[in-house]
Amino acid sequence: MELIVVGSGTGVPSLKRGSPGYGVRAGGRLVFLDLGPGVLRAMLRYGLNFSEIDVLCLSHLHPDHVGDLVPFLFATRYALGYTRKEPFHLLAARGFQEFYGHLQKAFGEWVEPRPGLMQLQELDPAGNDAVVLGEVTIKSAPTNHTAGSLAFRVETEGKALVYSGDTDASDSLVKLAQGADLLVLECANPFKVPGHLTPPEAGRLAARAGVPRLVLSHFYPPCDEVDVAALAAAEFPGEIVKAEDGLKVIL
């Protein structure tokens, strides 16, 4: 299993950090976690192609996490760029179908992949779901951010990675991450903003989950003015990595 950080930032335009997007190579598939604005183009910089996406998991519907969804759906209509023949899966919390309906009203057929190409599955926004696709299992759990916000756990061949999406302190996320090999946590600011984690809070959450490795990501600019890894390390004894665009981690 391999994690590729395509965007380690937020909705704030930055030359250093792109909006959220994370690729996970697992069990012969490419699982993609969130699709912020600019992520489709940035994927190419790190050896990824949008035609490869087998599973697209959306943690929630804030623009910095789904900004490239419309361009993605639009681009699937053109065989000159999109070469995929087999279906891709889109996983999001219940309510996504209504959101997608609004996109269809706004853009019409231009955001409608050819029939059978997109397999949409809505997940329980308040509970736990598991989707099995060949050798890959994807589990979800609610987080403490907005209604319908989900974290995802990707499992294959005895390895597990958990991605928080956006969250505040969350017991359900701690439970989802237990036994995982790597936890990718948002760490938005060094000061408290409700619905998000500070570095010490991220460290405490990872310590509660008992994971050996922690990747901190989803940084607003103030996080580049402090040592977020050191702040988290005061609460977490394991390995800590501060994400950068292009970071690759092998599990």
C-alpha positions in Angstrom: 0.0 0.0 0.0 1.2 3.5 -0.9 0.0 7.0 0.1 0.6 9.8 -2.4 -0.2 13.3 -1.0 -1.4 15.4 -4.0 -2.6 18.3 -2.0 -1.7 19.1 1.6 -3.4 22.4 1.9 -6.8 23.9 2.1 -9.0 26.3 0.2 -6.4 29.1 0.6 -4.6 29.6 -2.8 -0.9 28.7 -2.2 2.1 28.0 -4.4 3.3 25.6 -1.7 0.2 23.5 -1.0 -2.6 22.4 -3.2 -6.2 21.7 -2.0 -7.0 18.3 -0.4 -6.4 15.2 -2.5 -4.8 11.9 -1.5 -4.1 8.8 -3.7 -3.8 5.4 -2.1 -2.5 2.5 -4.2 -4.0 -0.6 -2.6 -4.7 -4.1 -3.9 -4.0 -3.2 -7.5 -6.5 -0.2 -7.3 -6.2 3.5 -7.0 -8.4 4.8 -4.2 -8.6 8.6 -4.2 -9.6 10.6 -1.1 -11.2 14.0 -1.8 -10.8 16.0 -4.9 -10.1 19.7 -4.2 -9.7 22.4 -6.8 -6.6 21.9 -8.9 -6.1 18.3 -7.8 -6.7 16.7 -11.3 -3.8 18.7 -12.8 -1.6 18.2 -9.8 -2.1 14.4 -10.0 -0.1 14.4 -13.2 2.9 15.9 -11.4 3.1 12.9 -9.2 2.6 10.1 -11.7 -1.2 9.7 -11.3 -3.9 10.0 -13.9 -7.6 10.6 -13.4 -8.4 7.6 -15.6 -6.8 5.4 -13.0 -9.2 6.3 -10.2 -11.1 3.1 -9.2 -12.7 4.5 -6.1 -13.4 8.2 -5.3 -14.1 8.8 -1.6 -15.5 12.2 -0.6 -15.2 13.1 3.1 -17.7 16.0 2.9 -19.0 18.5 0.4 -17.1 21.7 1.3 -15.6 23.3 -1.9 -12.0 22.8 -0.9 -12.7 19.0 -0.9 -14.9 18.6 -4.0 -13.9 21.6 -6.2 -12.6 19.3 -9.0 -15.6 17.0 -8.9 -17.3 18.9 -11.7 -14.2 19.0 -13.9 -13.7 15.3 -13.2 -17.2 14.3 -14.2 -17.0 16.6 -17.3 -13.7 15.1 -18.4 -15.0 11.5 -18.2 -17.1 12.3 -21.2 -14.2 12.7 -23.6 -12.4 9.6 -24.8 -9.5 11.7 -26.0 -8.5 12.3 -22.4 -10.4 9.7 -20.3 -9.4 6.2 -21.3 -11.2 4.2 -18.6 -13.7 1.5 -19.8 -14.6 -0.2 -16.5 -16.8 1.5 -13.9 -15.4 3.6 -11.1 -17.0 3.8 -7.7 -17.9 7.0 -5.9 -18.5 6.8 -2.1 -20.0 9.7 -0.1 -22.4 10.2 2.7 -26.1 9.9 2.3 -27.3 13.2 0.8 -24.8 13.2 -2.0 -27.4 12.2 -4.6 -29.3 15.3 -3.8 -26.1 17.4 -4.1 -25.3 15.7 -7.4 -28.9 16.5 -8.6 -28.1 20.2 -8.1 -25.0 19.8 -10.2 -27.0 18.1 -13.0 -29.5 21.0 -12.9 -26.7 23.5 -13.2 -24.5 21.7 -15.8 -26.9 19.2 -17.4 -25.5 16.2 -19.3 -21.9 17.7 -19.1 -21.5 16.2 -15.5 -23.1 12.9 -16.4 -20.6 10.1 -17.2 -21.7 7.6 -19.8 -24.3 5.1 -18.5 -22.8 2.5 -16.2 -19.5 4.2 -15.8 -20.1 5.8 -12.3 -21.2 3.4 -9.5 -22.5 5.8 -6.8 -22.9 4.4 -3.2 -24.2 6.6 -0.4 -22.9 5.7 3.1 -24.6 6.1 6.5 -23.6 9.6 7.7 -24.1 8.6 11.3 -22.8 5.1 11.4 -20.3 2.6 10.0 -20.3 1.1 6.6 -17.9 -1.2 4.7 -17.5 -1.6 1.0 -15.5 -4.5 -0.4 -14.0 -4.2 -3.9 -11.9 -7.2 -4.7 -8.9 -7.2 -2.3 -9.7 -3.7 -1.0 -12.1 -3.0 1.9 -13.1 0.6 2.5 -14.7 1.5 5.9 -16.3 4.7 7.0 -17.2 6.5 10.2 -18.6 9.9 11.1 -16.4 12.7 12.2 -17.0 15.9 14.2 -17.0 18.5 11.5 -20.3 19.1 9.6 -23.3 16.9 9.1 -22.4 14.0 6.8 -18.6 14.3 7.3 -16.9 11.0 7.0 -13.4 9.5 7.7 -12.3 6.5 5.6 -10.2 3.4 6.3 -8.6 1.6 3.4 -7.5 -2.0 4.0 -5.7 -4.6 1.9 -3.3 -7.4 2.4 -3.1 -6.9 6.2 -2.4 -3.2 5.9 -4.7 -0.3 6.8 -4.6 3.5 6.3 -7.1 5.9 7.8 -7.9 9.4 6.5 -9.8 11.8 8.7 -11.1 14.3 6.3 -12.0 17.4 8.3 -12.7 16.8 12.0 -12.5 18.0 15.6 -11.9 15.5 18.4 -13.9 12.4 17.4 -14.4 9.1 19.3 -15.7 7.4 16.1 -12.5 8.3 14.3 -10.4 6.9 17.1 -12.3 3.7 16.9 -12.0 3.6 13.1 -8.2 4.1 13.3 -7.5 1.4 15.9 -5.1 -1.2 14.5 -4.2 1.0 11.5 -0.7 1.3 10.2 -1.0 4.9 9.2 -3.3 7.7 10.2 -3.6 10.8 8.0 -5.0 13.6 10.2 -6.1 17.1 9.4 -4.2 19.7 11.4 -5.7 23.0 10.1 -4.2 25.6 12.4 -1.9 26.0 15.4 -4.8 27.8 17.2 -8.2 26.4 17.9 -10.9 26.6 15.2 -14.1 24.6 16.0 -14.5 21.6 13.7 -10.8 21.2 13.2 -7.8 19.9 15.1 -4.8 21.7 16.4 -1.4 19.9 16.4 -1.6 18.8 20.1 -5.2 17.6 19.5 -4.1 15.6 16.5 -1.4 14.0 18.6 -3.8 13.1 21.4 -6.2 11.6 18.9 -3.5 9.5 17.3 -2.3 8.4 20.7 -5.8 7.3 21.7 -6.0 5.3 18.5 -2.7 3.6 19.2 -1.3 4.0 15.6 2.4 3.8 15.0 2.6 6.5 12.3 0.9 9.8 11.9 0.8 12.1 8.9 -0.3 15.7 9.6 -1.9 17.5 6.7 -4.6 20.0 5.6 -2.6 23.1 6.6 -3.7 26.7 6.6 -0.7 29.1 6.2 -0.1 29.6 9.9 0.9 26.0 10.2 4.0 26.7 8.1 5.1 29.2 10.7 5.4 26.7 13.6 6.8 23.2 14.1 3.5 21.3 14.0 5.2 18.0 14.3 6.9 19.0 17.5 3.6 20.2 18.9 1.9 17.0 18.1 4.9 15.0 19.4 4.2 16.3 22.9 1.1 14.2 22.8 2.0 11.3 20.5 5.0 9.0 20.9 5.0 7.5 17.4 6.5 8.6 14.1 5.1 11.9 12.8 5.4 13.3 9.3 4.4 16.8 8.2 2.8 16.4 4.8 4.0 18.2 1.7 2.6 18.0 -1.8 4.2 15.0 -3.5 4.9 13.1 -0.2 4.8 9.3 -0.7 4.6 6.9 2.2 4.9 3.1 1.8 3.1 0.9 4.2 
